[in-house]
Structure formats: C-alpha cells, structure tokens
Amino acid sequence: MSWSGGSVTVALALAAVLTGLPSELLQAQSTHASIIASQPAWDALRAGRLEDAADAFQHAIARTPGDPMLHLGAGLAAHLLGQPIEARAALEEALRLNPRLTEASLLLGEIAYRQDDLTAAIRTYEDALALAPDNARLRDRLARWRGEADLHDRFDRRLSDNFTILFEGAAEQALADRALQVLEPAYWRISTALMIVPPGPMTVVLYTEQQFQDVTRSPRWAAASFDGKIRVPVRGALEREEELERVLSHELTHALIRSVAPRGVPYWLNEGLAVVFEGPGGDTNTTALTGPAISLEALSGSFEGLPDKDAERAYQQSAHAARALLDLVGPTGINSLLNDLGRGVDFNRAFAERSPISFREFQDQVSSAAF
C-alpha cells in the first residue's frame, strides 16, 4: 500500500539545490553570461512552471549548447514533466560535457531504474562512483541495485500485453499465472474509470517476505509497494483470491496515476484512489468514518512513518476524500486534475480549476464526513 516517489524525490532535491541561484555548482559549471541567460529557466523550475522551464532551458541551450548545467536543468524539467526519454537524453548530454557532474548521474540512474533498465542504472552509478568515490548515495543505491539485479536474474517471467510478471521458481508459477488473470481485467476496469492509458507494459515482481523487505525497505504494514514496478510480498494471505485482487488493484492504480502524474499528487489522493479501486465495484474500504477526521493537509505527505493504527486511519480518511472528489468532479475531472499536476501545476490552482468548490470547502466537507 506504499507509493514511493523514488526518482521524483531525487529530482525535487536537486531542484531545491539547483534553483537556489546563484549556487556554487552553477558558478563552477557555467559562465557568468550563461548563468544570467538561464536565470528565467531556473526561476520557472523553482516556481513549478515546468513547461515554461523546459522551453526556457531549450532556448538557453540553443545559445550555449556546451553548458552542462543547462542540459541538467533540461533533464530535470523533462523528468518532472513525466518525459523520461527526453530527460535521459538531456542528462546523458550533460554527462558527455562533464562526466563529473554527479547531480546528472544521480538523476539519470534513478530514471533508468524506474524505466526497468536496471543494467543502465547500475552502469551509470558505477561510472559516477569511480569519479566521486565518497558519495554515499551513489554507493548505497548501487549496492541495493546490484543485489536486486542478482535476485532478479534467478526469476522466471510471465508476459501479457500489459504486464511482465517476475517470480522465483516453480513454487510461485501458479500464483504468477493467477496474478495475470487478476491484473488484465483490473487494468481495463481502472484505466477506463480514470481514462488513463499507460505508455507500455508494467512490471510486477512477486517476492518472498524477506526479499520484499530487502528490496523496498517498506514499513512492515505495507501489503505491497510501487516505485515504477509493482512489488508484492507473497504472504499466505495473498493466496486468497480476494486479497490478491485487492493488493494488485491498489498498486496498479498507483502505476496508472504515476503514468500521467509522476509528481505533485498529494498522498491522500494517490492512496485514496488506490483504495477506492481495490474492488470491482470501486467501493472497497469506504465505510463510514469513525472518530475525529484527519486534515487532508496533514495527509498530503508520506504515510510511511505512521504507526499501524494511524496508518489505517490515514488510508480510511484518504479513501473517503478520494470518493468524495470522484463524486464531485467525476472521472473527467480527476483525469484533468492529475494531468495538471503532472505538468507541474500547483495543486491548489489545479483543484480550483477542476472543482466547483474551493479546496477549503471540500476539506471542510470531508472533515465533517458530509458526503
């Protein structure tokens, strides 16, 4: 039930550093004239105007194509816009111009990893670590990725038009086959409801309990996780058909949301929609609230640090809010809101444009359970 930002987290951390102009990094990599010329692009990126930032970086690159920081900025903007092909090309050019630009390597490796290109991700971090041997993030992530690659080399595969299932050995073959039988109808049910068609097949990995904890570092209460791949621990409970369908549908919803909005989606909306679409009727876990409501603002960030009881409450509240929003704006409104967020539109602004009431009014309704 955990949705991880992954490379988005890296990108936002980079954005926070790089958009604080004039930074030491920019001054070291760029000429004074280039810094001045690129100021509008960094300003737009800092303000979350991603399309404006992407255009501004391209104009700056046309004037100064040899500046690696401009290509890094273009790659960062493209990534936050959900354009991995363009992002990788820009970051690869930044590293061609300056192989020691660790910030570009960090993001390029993460993007490759989210695209299920583990070989490229490992190679990128190996090259970067050779030039920056003291970088702890490079070293730690590389160790985890190598371990994951060794693990997945032993896995078998099941393929369909929309999914690749990875599983370890004959013992899980029947579960992998069943997972495909669950995922295909769930794919059409949820993608139709949200009007989202992802760009390509999605990867689902079935792990033992220990493998799941080693790879994802998820909290113990997480039934599964999504970080570009749908990762499911094979517990005894998942052998029950209804539990398997619930977990896979939940993580599939995250995957579909991320395909149009890789950033900017509040946790309550992301997790809430995932809970709403857990069951065929779209009503799973949306029973009446009990106890005091949690502010949606308090639910905008990760649930991963919450105790079990509080986490359950957070998911329940999020499901009610997501169902209320679906009732308020309909699937078209949800789809438009997600696309706005994917383009970097501020949530409050996007909500105001897609909803007949303000977010404050909506939050008051959700808090009073008046829906």
Residue, then its C-alpha position, 0 to 999 in steps of 0.5 A: m500500500s506504499w507509493s514511493g516517489g523514488s526518482v521524483t524525490v531525487a529530482l525535487a532535491l536537486a531542484a531545491v539545490l539547483t534553483g537556489l541561484p546563484s549556487e556554487l555548482l552553477q558558478a563552477q559549471s557555467t559562465h557568468a553570461s550563461i548563468i544570467a541567460s538561464q536565470p528565467a529557466w531556473d526561476a520557472l523550475r523553482a516556481g513549478r512552471l515546468e513547461d515554461a522551464a523546459d522551453a526556457f532551458q531549450h532556448a538557453i541551450a540553443r545559445t550555449p549548447g556546451d553548458p552542462m548545467l543547462h542540459l541538467g536543468a533540461g533533464l530535470a524539467a523533462h523528468l518532472l514533466g513525466q518525459p523520461i526519454e527526453a530527460r535521459a537524453a538531456l542528462e546523458e548530454a550533460l554527462r558527455l560535457n562533464p562526466r563529473l557532474t554527479e547531480a546528472s548521474l544521480l538523476l539519470g540512474e534513478i530514471a533508468y531504474r524506474q524505466d526497468d533498465l536496471t543494467a543502465a542504472i547500475r552502469t551509470y552509478e558505477d561510472a559516477l562512483a569511480l569519479a566521486p568515490d565518497n558519495a554515499r548515495l551513489r554507493d548505497r543505491l548501487a549496492r541495493w541495485r546490484g543485489e536486486a539485479d542478482l535476485h532478479d536474474r534467478f526469476d522466471r517471467r510471465l508476459s501479457d500485453n500489459f504486464t511482465i510478471l517476475f517470480e522465483g521458481a516453480a513454487e510461485q508459477a501458479l500464483a504468477d499465472r493467477a496474478l495475470q488473470v487478476l491484473e488484465p481485467a483490473y487494468w481495463r476496469i481502472s484505466t477506463a474509470l480514470m481514462i488513463v492509458p499507460p505508455g507500455p507494459m508494467t512490471v510486477v515482481l512477486y517476492t518472498e517476505q524477506q526479499f520484499q523487505d530487502v528490496t523496498r525497505s517498506p514499513r512492515w504494514a505495507a501489503a505491497s509497494f510501487d516505485g515504477k514496478i509493482r512489488v508484492p510480498v507473497r504472504g499466505a494471505l495473498e493466496r486468497e483470491e480476494e486479497l490478491e485482487r485487492v493488493l494488485s488493484h491498489e498498486l496498479t492504480h498507483a502505476l496508472i496515476r504515476s503514468v500521467a502524474p509522476r509528481g505533485v499528487p498529494y498522498w491522500l489522493n494517490e492512496g485514496l484512489a488506490v483504495v477506492f479501486e481495490g474492488p470491482g465495484g470501486d467501493t472497497n474500504t469506504t465505510a463510514l468514518t469513525g472518530p475525529a477526521i484527519s486534515l487532508e493537509a496533514l495527509s498530503g505527505s508520506f504515510e510511511g512513518l505512521p504507526d499501524k493504527d494511524a496508518e489505517r486511519a490515514y488510508q480510511q480518511s484518504a479513501h473517503a476524500a478520494r470518493a468524495l472528489l470522484d463524486l464531485v468532479g467525476p472521472t473527467g475531472i480527476n483525469s484533468l486534475l492529475n494531468d495538471l499536476g503532472r505538468g507541474v501545476d500547483f495543486n491548489r490552482a489545479f483543484a480550483e480549476r477542476s472543482p466547483i468548490s474551493f479546496r477549503e470547502f471540500q476539506d471542510q466537507v470531508s472533515s465533517a464526513a458530509f458526503 
